[in-house]
Amino acid sequence: MVNEFDATVEIGYVDSDNLVSAASMIAITSLGAKCGDNVRLVAEGEDADEALDALEQVLRTPESELADT
């Protein structure tokens, strides 16, 4: 999803300086974030705002609803 935007997007825990590429599922999985954990997204680039909006929507949508789309 992140690769659809002209932006570099990173994700990490709110209370940590450790950010990983949101374009890499392996990197995201390495965070070990679980449902209910607070994470932050950081984006830079021409489509940064659009990328953050799209990712926020996915992260806030219950998994059962994502499976239907």
C-alpha positions in Angstrom: 0.0 0.0 0.0 2.7 2.5 0.9 4.4 1.9 -2.4 1.4 3.5 -4.1 2.4 6.9 -2.9 5.3 9.2 -3.7 6.4 9.2 0.0 8.8 7.5 2.4 6.8 6.2 5.3 8.1 4.8 8.6 6.4 3.3 11.6 7.4 2.7 15.2 6.2 2.8 18.8 5.1 6.2 20.1 7.6 6.1 22.9 10.6 5.0 20.8 13.0 6.6 18.3 13.2 3.3 16.4 11.4 3.6 13.1 11.2 1.0 10.4 10.0 1.2 6.8 6.3 0.9 6.4 6.9 -0.5 2.9 8.4 -3.7 4.3 6.1 -6.2 6.0 9.2 -7.9 7.5 10.3 -4.6 9.1 6.7 -3.9 10.3 6.4 -7.5 11.7 9.8 -7.1 13.5 8.2 -4.3 15.6 6.0 -6.9 17.3 3.1 -4.4 17.5 -0.2 -5.9 18.7 -3.8 -4.7 18.5 -4.1 -1.8 20.9 -0.5 -0.8 20.8 0.2 2.9 20.1 2.3 3.5 17.1 3.3 6.5 15.1 3.7 7.0 11.4 6.2 9.5 9.9 6.1 10.4 6.2 8.0 12.6 3.9 7.5 13.3 0.3 5.0 14.7 -2.2 2.2 12.3 -1.2 3.0 12.2 2.5 -0.4 13.4 3.7 -2.3 11.1 1.5 -0.1 8.1 2.5 -0.7 8.9 6.2 -4.4 9.2 5.7 -4.7 5.9 3.9 -2.6 4.1 6.5 -4.5 5.6 9.4 -7.7 4.3 7.9 -6.3 0.8 7.6 -4.9 0.8 11.1 -8.2 2.0 12.6 -10.3 -0.5 10.7 -11.1 -3.8 12.5 -9.5 -6.7 10.8 -12.9 -8.4 10.2 -13.9 -5.4 8.1 -10.6 -5.3 6.2 -11.1 -8.9 5.1 -14.3 -7.9 3.3 -12.7 -5.2 1.1 
